Amino acid sequence: MVTDMKKSTIKKKLNKKRLILTIILIILIFIIIYMLLNNSKNNNLKVKGYSNLEIKEIEKLTKSEIDTILKYDYNENLIYIIKSDNYNPNKLDMYLKYTLKYKEIEYLKIFELVNNKDFNQDKIDEYITLLKSYNDVNSIVKYVNDLKSKNIELNDFTISIINEKYFIDDHINRYLNYYNDHTDLKPSEIITRVNSNLDFTFYDDSNKADLSKGMYTLVNKFYYLDEDYVPDDLVDITGIYARDKAQLKKVAYDNFIKMADTAKEVGLTLKVTTGYRSYNFQSTLYNNYVKIDGVKNADTYSARPGYSEHQLGYSADITNKNNVSFDEFENTDEYKWLQENAYKYGFIQRYPKGKEYITGYVFESWHYRYVGKDIAKYIYENNITYEEYYEYFLR
């Protein structure tokens, strides 16, 4: 019985040794195969023409990437491509294909072209044709993808406006037409003016305001409200928050109260002089101004009935505890505070200084419009008008 146990133990040890030896053998076989394959790939890369230094860099790539490289002839720009900060392994095949096919184009242009988010392989020949004459890859992609079908010619001016921050595809013909009449303006100025509809005529080329935009509805000299439009949920502003009785939409009211309370903490007083105005009220106001100053002058500081954003209920004219006049408000501490803080509560200065040609109104230090915190912050940080923001982001 002891002998049988010894035999069993010896057998188990032998089986264990055989298993270990088998595993080691398998590992060795895999190592040998790997080395052979690796040497094979190295040899293939050398055959392609890659140097030892280049092969060292290539070996850092994945098997899939190396297999892709081996599909193509030697590429003198490969190392620059794979070491670039913008290198995308998923686009390696296109980098190699197009840099080898279009050797007359600088490889960096091809690299940028393939990386462009709107790059379309089906239009590669069109892109390349234009790249022979123009360096701006982004504008070429934009032109071929979106503008060529509109029979727009690609030239230096087209390229310059395509690259403007607030460029709108659908406005391309309007930009070009406006430029033909205003060749002294910079591309950015063309964009700003056309996006603000200044290629049209105030009041003559107007449309009904799009109330589906809700709180973001734009009312100005191009967008009007019907005579019978009255906003819902108007809230009375009384007591310390108003000079006289006034009204605002609830969301504008709530945020004005928060803003006024915060200003009060630093010794300042914000009071609403005028909030919501009815169509009839605005009609009486405007007509009185016309009697005094005439239509041309009245139009610079007063809205025609239906064209006043006060009728929306989101706008407030503001004064301080001394009830200073509108002309004096610019010189108050309250105005300085609003310049730095109004946007935090969702309000923008609606008719800022230097933007009169866009808004159509003289500078109004006292007039603020509620648009919500996100939009107010963007307008504040980018120094644009609501006209510009609306046309680019909302319309």
C-alpha positions as a printed NumPy array, in Angstrom:
array([[  0.   ,   0.   ,   0.   ],
       [  2.881,   2.376,   0.821],
       [  4.458,   1.486,  -2.47 ],
       [  1.237,   2.324,  -4.3  ],
       [  1.107,   5.75 ,  -2.562],
       [  4.725,   6.459,  -3.544],
       [  3.995,   5.464,  -7.105],
       [  0.961,   7.756,  -7.14 ],
       [  2.988,  10.66 ,  -5.714],
       [  5.793,  10.12 ,  -8.213],
       [  3.248,   9.963, -11.04 ],
       [  1.633,  13.233,  -9.959],
       [  5.039,  14.942,  -9.819],
       [  5.892,  13.673, -13.282],
       [  2.553,  14.873, -14.644],
       [  3.116,  18.259, -13.061],
       [  6.597,  18.507, -14.598],
       [  5.21 ,  17.5  , -17.979],
       [  2.512,  20.194, -17.672],
       [  5.076,  22.832, -16.747],
       [  7.355,  21.773, -19.579],
       [  4.404,  21.838, -21.985],
       [  3.465,  25.356, -20.911],
       [  7.074,  26.54 , -21.228],
       [  7.271,  24.966, -24.663],
       [  4.084,  26.672, -25.785],
       [  5.356,  30.029, -24.515],
       [  8.65 ,  29.509, -26.327],
       [  6.803,  28.649, -29.504],
       [  4.735,  31.848, -29.239],
       [  7.867,  33.895, -28.592],
       [  9.586,  32.367, -31.585],
       [  6.529,  32.95 , -33.778],
       [  6.258,  36.55 , -32.528],
       [  9.942,  37.152, -33.215],
       [  9.643,  35.62 , -36.639],
       [  6.571,  37.715, -37.432],
       [  8.199,  40.801, -35.99 ],
       [ 11.354,  40.19 , -37.975],
       [  9.176,  39.564, -40.984],
       [  7.412,  42.906, -40.498],
       [ 10.722,  44.626, -39.903],
       [ 12.062,  43.087, -43.081],
       [  8.935,  44.154, -44.938],
       [  9.319,  47.7  , -43.63 ],
       [ 12.95 ,  47.7  , -44.703],
       [ 11.934,  46.45 , -48.12 ],
       [  9.483,  49.361, -48.31 ],
       [ 12.434,  51.656, -47.716],
       [ 12.04 ,  52.632, -44.063],
       [ 15.258,  53.198, -42.112],
       [ 16.067,  51.59 , -38.769],
       [ 15.219,  54.848, -36.976],
       [ 11.873,  55.058, -38.773],
       [ 11.13 ,  51.418, -37.99 ],
       [ 11.732,  52.071, -34.283],
       [  9.017,  54.726, -34.36 ],
       [  6.675,  52.527, -36.388],
       [  7.115,  49.661, -33.919],
       [  5.483,  51.846, -31.261],
       [  2.221,  51.621, -33.192],
       [ -0.425,  48.937, -32.929],
       [ -0.411,  45.824, -35.119],
       [ -3.366,  47.231, -37.043],
       [ -1.539,  50.482, -37.778],
       [  1.598,  48.644, -38.929],
       [ -0.497,  46.432, -41.194],
       [ -2.001,  49.583, -42.709],
       [  1.456,  51.052, -43.316],
       [  2.565,  47.872, -45.051],
       [ -0.274,  48.25 , -47.552],
       [  1.394,  51.307, -49.061],
       [  4.7  ,  52.263, -50.609],
       [  7.316,  54.116, -48.599],
       [  5.984,  57.457, -47.318],
       [  8.61 ,  60.046, -46.435],
       [  6.118,  61.955, -44.299],
       [  4.867,  59.013, -42.256],
       [  6.921,  59.691, -39.124],
       [  5.883,  63.366, -39.08 ],
       [  2.259,  62.272, -39.364],
       [  2.237,  59.629, -36.621],
       [  4.12 ,  61.914, -34.215],
       [  1.779,  64.85 , -34.768],
       [ -0.429,  65.998, -31.882],
       [ -3.45 ,  65.758, -34.185],
       [ -2.664,  62.26 , -35.431],
       [ -5.754,  60.038, -35.533],
       [ -5.006,  56.286, -35.891],
       [ -8.441,  55.753, -37.417],
       [ -7.482,  58.019, -40.308],
       [ -4.042,  56.535, -40.986],
       [ -5.234,  54.799, -44.133],
       [ -6.458,  58.111, -45.596],
       [ -3.293,  59.97 , -44.567],
       [ -1.181,  57.445, -46.443],
       [ -3.474,  57.065, -49.43 ],
       [ -3.84 ,  60.775, -50.151],
       [ -0.339,  61.97 , -49.334],
       [  1.009,  59.365, -51.787],
       [ -1.651,  60.001, -54.431],
       [ -1.41 ,  63.802, -54.365],
       [  2.313,  64.349, -53.97 ],
       [  2.056,  67.803, -55.537],
       [  0.18 ,  68.983, -52.412],
       [  2.103,  69.61 , -49.212],
       [  1.475,  66.698, -46.847],
       [  0.442,  69.057, -44.007],
       [ -2.464,  70.303, -46.12 ],
       [ -3.567,  66.719, -46.761],
       [ -3.224,  65.96 , -43.056],
       [ -5.35 ,  68.995, -42.122],
       [ -7.876,  68.182, -44.829],
       [ -8.422,  64.602, -43.657],
       [ -8.712,  65.802, -40.06 ],
       [-11.374,  68.365, -40.925],
       [-14.649,  67.377, -39.226],
       [-16.596,  67.911, -42.462],
       [-14.16 ,  66.103, -44.764],
       [-15.94 ,  63.998, -47.39 ],
       [-13.863,  61.369, -49.201],
       [-16.207,  61.484, -52.179],
       [-15.169,  65.103, -52.799],
       [-11.414,  64.639, -52.421],
       [-10.617,  65.581, -56.038],
       [-12.554,  68.844, -55.689],
       [-10.709,  69.704, -52.492],
       [ -7.342,  68.933, -54.058],
       [ -8.025,  71.07 , -57.125],
       [ -8.681,  74.09 , -54.901],
       [ -5.766,  73.31 , -52.583],
       [ -3.475,  73.926, -55.532],
       [ -4.559,  77.571, -55.514],
       [ -5.616,  78.283, -51.923],
       [ -4.083,  77.41 , -48.58 ],
       [ -7.113,  77.638, -46.325],
       [ -8.337,  74.073, -45.894],
       [-11.348,  74.947, -43.736],
       [-12.803,  77.401, -46.248],
       [-12.212,  74.967, -49.122],
       [-14.118,  72.193, -47.343],
       [-16.91 ,  74.619, -46.467],
       [-17.071,  75.909, -50.015],
       [-17.134,  72.508, -51.714],
       [-19.602,  71.005, -49.244],
       [-22.07 ,  73.857, -48.902],
       [-21.492,  76.783, -51.253],
       [-20.339,  75.494, -54.623],
       [-23.846,  74.311, -55.449],
       [-25.037,  77.906, -55.005],
       [-22.811,  79.013, -57.888],
       [-20.629,  81.041, -55.576],
       [-17.104,  81.739, -56.779],
       [-14.276,  80.903, -54.405],
       [-11.93 ,  83.871, -54.129],
       [ -9.989,  85.769, -51.492],
       [-13.081,  87.582, -50.207],
       [-15.184,  84.412, -50.074],
       [-12.444,  82.706, -48.101],
       [-12.196,  85.607, -45.676],
       [-15.911,  85.664, -44.821],
       [-16.235,  81.873, -44.618],
       [-13.711,  81.973, -41.792],
       [-15.54 ,  84.653, -39.844],
       [-16.915,  83.49 , -36.494],
       [-20.543,  84.364, -37.224],
       [-20.662,  83.311, -40.876],
       [-24.084,  81.924, -41.904],
       [-24.262,  79.747, -45.036],
       [-27.68 ,  80.982, -46.107],
       [-26.495,  84.587, -46.067],
       [-23.666,  84.094, -48.571],
       [-25.317,  85.974, -51.434],
       [-26.344,  88.775, -49.101],
       [-22.745,  89.092, -47.877],
       [-21.465,  89.308, -51.434],
       [-24.095,  91.836, -52.504],
       [-23.447,  93.999, -49.455],
       [-19.714,  93.848, -50.061],
       [-20.184,  95.034, -53.651],
       [-21.755,  98.218, -52.275],
       [-19.403,  98.562, -49.28 ],
       [-15.927,  97.498, -50.401],
       [-14.385,  99.683, -47.707],
       [-15.707,  97.421, -44.926],
       [-13.782,  94.554, -43.363],
       [-15.181,  91.   , -43.731],
       [-16.122,  90.987, -40.037],
       [-18.095,  94.203, -40.521],
       [-19.896,  92.759, -43.535],
       [-20.864,  89.715, -41.472],
       [-22.075,  91.832, -38.539],
       [-24.174,  94.143, -40.679],
       [-25.818,  91.487, -42.809],
       [-26.478,  89.237, -39.809],
       [-28.201,  92.239, -38.233],
       [-30.293,  92.697, -41.413],
       [-28.725,  96.05 , -42.219],
       [-28.764,  95.18 , -45.903],
       [-32.504,  95.809, -45.574],
       [-34.338,  99.003, -44.594],
       [-35.662,  99.606, -41.088],
       [-39.433,  99.141, -40.891],
       [-39.855,  98.761, -44.695],
       [-38.508,  95.189, -44.699],
       [-40.105,  93.998, -41.478],
       [-41.684,  90.693, -40.505],
       [-43.906,  89.531, -37.688],
       [-41.912,  88.587, -34.588],
       [-41.53 ,  84.841, -34.072],
       [-43.375,  84.278, -30.803],
       [-42.557,  80.581, -30.914],
       [-39.164,  81.611, -29.563],
       [-40.883,  82.521, -26.296],
       [-38.55 ,  84.383, -23.973],
       [-36.041,  84.781, -26.795],
       [-38.382,  86.527, -29.241],
       [-36.675,  89.413, -30.997],
       [-38.573,  92.661, -31.441],
       [-36.806,  95.513, -33.224],
       [-37.115,  97.586, -36.402],
       [-37.337,  94.406, -38.467],
       [-39.633,  92.307, -36.243],
       [-42.963,  93.569, -34.92 ],
       [-45.799,  92.477, -32.618],
       [-49.49 ,  92.645, -33.449],
       [-51.581,  95.431, -31.961],
       [-53.51 ,  93.002, -29.767],
       [-50.485,  91.161, -28.373],
       [-50.393,  91.161, -24.576],
       [-47.981,  88.852, -22.693],
       [-49.332,  86.541, -20.029],
       [-48.115,  86.245, -16.398],
       [-47.303,  89.94 , -16.002],
       [-46.378,  90.803, -12.43 ],
       [-46.795,  94.218, -10.79 ],
       [-43.598,  95.879,  -9.568],
       [-44.258,  98.121,  -6.607],
       [-42.669,  99.538,  -3.483],
       [-38.881,  99.954,  -3.396],
       [-38.441,  98.18 ,  -6.735],
       [-40.329, 100.699,  -8.876],
       [-40.545, 104.438,  -9.259],
       [-44.189, 104.122, -10.23 ],
       [-46.336, 101.092, -10.864],
       [-44.795,  98.906, -13.58 ],
       [-45.085,  95.339, -14.858],
       [-42.728,  92.611, -16.086],
       [-43.088,  88.991, -17.121],
       [-42.694,  86.854, -14.02 ],
       [-39.322,  85.375, -14.971],
       [-37.931,  88.848, -15.707],
       [-39.535,  90.187, -12.516],
       [-38.047,  87.426, -10.323],
       [-34.556,  87.968, -11.661],
       [-34.801,  91.737, -11.464],
       [-35.713,  91.441,  -7.778],
       [-32.659,  89.203,  -7.191],
       [-30.475,  91.701,  -9.018],
       [-31.881,  94.683,  -7.121],
       [-31.486,  92.929,  -3.768],
       [-27.845,  92.123,  -4.505],
       [-27.181,  95.703,  -5.558],
       [-28.789,  96.9  ,  -2.327],
       [-26.197,  94.896,  -0.349],
       [-23.492,  97.224,  -1.699],
       [-25.516, 100.386,  -1.091],
       [-27.1  , 100.749,  -4.547],
       [-30.738, 101.098,  -5.558],
       [-32.247,  99.755,  -8.778],
       [-35.789, 100.815,  -9.602],
       [-37.923, 100.12 , -12.679],
       [-39.394, 103.184, -14.303],
       [-41.017, 101.377, -17.22 ],
       [-41.559,  97.704, -17.892],
       [-44.337,  96.366, -20.094],
       [-45.941,  98.87 , -22.458],
       [-49.081,  98.174, -24.433],
       [-49.303,  98.847, -28.172],
       [-51.61 , 101.796, -27.55 ],
       [-49.328, 103.287, -24.901],
       [-46.359, 103.059, -27.274],
       [-48.413, 104.587, -30.063],
       [-49.264, 107.616, -27.948],
       [-45.657, 107.956, -26.753],
       [-44.142, 107.697, -30.224],
       [-46.634, 110.066, -31.84 ],
       [-45.924, 112.704, -29.187],
       [-42.196, 112.421, -29.914],
       [-42.88 , 112.79 , -33.638],
       [-44.811, 116.011, -32.987],
       [-41.83 , 117.38 , -31.088],
       [-38.855, 116.096, -33.127],
       [-40.23 , 114.765, -36.396],
       [-40.213, 111.163, -37.624],
       [-36.508, 110.939, -38.489],
       [-35.306, 112.082, -35.064],
       [-38.026, 110.264, -33.114],
       [-37.033, 106.996, -34.796],
       [-33.548, 107.218, -33.283],
       [-34.782, 107.02 , -29.696],
       [-38.35 , 105.737, -29.727],
       [-39.875, 102.599, -31.242],
       [-42.877, 102.756, -33.478],
       [-45.979, 101.033, -32.079],
       [-45.626,  97.262, -32.41 ],
       [-41.845,  97.527, -32.718],
       [-41.106,  98.172, -29.053],
       [-39.707,  95.212, -27.127],
       [-41.333,  96.715, -24.027],
       [-44.537,  95.165, -25.405],
       [-42.972,  91.726, -24.833],
       [-42.729,  92.337, -21.089],
       [-39.061,  91.359, -20.703],
       [-37.568,  94.869, -20.797],
       [-37.076,  97.379, -18.027],
       [-35.953, 100.986, -17.963],
       [-33.991, 101.496, -14.753],
       [-33.181, 104.424, -12.482],
       [-31.746, 104.794,  -8.948],
       [-32.977, 106.051,  -5.569],
       [-32.656, 109.66 ,  -6.725],
       [-34.844, 108.959,  -9.736],
       [-32.247, 110.468, -12.043],
       [-33.278, 111.135, -15.616],
       [-32.337, 108.742, -18.394],
       [-29.609, 111.083, -19.595],
       [-28.04 , 111.142, -16.126],
       [-28.185, 107.416, -15.408],
       [-24.933, 106.716, -17.262],
       [-23.042, 108.685, -14.61 ],
       [-24.407, 106.764, -11.612],
       [-22.781, 104.011,  -9.566],
       [-25.815, 101.883, -10.349],
       [-25.013, 102.01 , -14.057],
       [-21.389, 101.04 , -13.437],
       [-22.54 ,  98.132, -11.304],
       [-25.   ,  96.956, -13.95 ],
       [-22.248,  96.994, -16.561],
       [-20.355,  94.367, -14.595],
       [-23.194,  92.406, -13.033],
       [-26.447,  92.555, -15.021],
       [-25.559,  89.508, -17.115],
       [-25.255,  87.393, -13.94 ],
       [-29.014,  87.797, -13.527],
       [-29.874,  87.265, -17.198],
       [-30.084,  90.908, -18.261],
       [-28.28 ,  92.656, -21.124],
       [-27.932,  96.322, -21.902],
       [-30.099,  96.304, -24.979],
       [-28.85 ,  99.406, -26.8  ],
       [-25.132,  99.733, -25.99 ],
       [-22.78 , 102.522, -26.953],
       [-21.034, 102.034, -30.272],
       [-23.719,  99.646, -31.561],
       [-26.237, 102.268, -32.633],
       [-25.872, 101.365, -36.323],
       [-26.933,  97.794, -35.478],
       [-29.782,  98.383, -33.019],
       [-31.12 , 101.454, -34.791],
       [-31.362, 103.357, -31.501],
       [-29.191, 105.827, -29.65 ],
       [-27.213, 104.552, -26.678],
       [-29.559, 103.847, -23.744],
       [-27.724, 103.273, -20.486],
       [-31.013, 102.627, -18.678],
       [-32.662, 100.001, -20.914],
       [-32.143,  96.331, -19.973],
       [-33.664,  93.186, -21.459],
       [-33.996,  89.785, -19.802],
       [-32.707,  86.93 , -22.008],
       [-31.587,  84.36 , -19.443],
       [-28.202,  83.881, -17.816],
       [-26.517,  81.796, -20.507],
       [-27.299,  84.134, -23.383],
       [-26.626,  87.23 , -21.294],
       [-23.21 ,  85.874, -20.354],
       [-22.332,  85.095, -23.962],
       [-23.373,  88.561, -25.137],
       [-21.407,  90.164, -22.296],
       [-18.244,  88.15 , -22.953],
       [-18.344,  88.571, -26.744],
       [-19.5  ,  92.201, -26.839],
       [-22.258,  91.647, -29.372],
       [-25.845,  92.819, -29.611],
       [-28.968,  90.718, -29.239],
       [-29.598,  91.248, -32.963],
       [-26.35 ,  89.467, -33.761],
       [-26.916,  86.674, -31.261],
       [-30.481,  86.051, -32.393],
       [-29.684,  85.783, -36.089],
       [-26.719,  83.481, -35.564],
       [-27.936,  81.206, -32.772],
       [-31.72 ,  81.436, -32.542],
       [-33.389,  82.307, -35.827]])
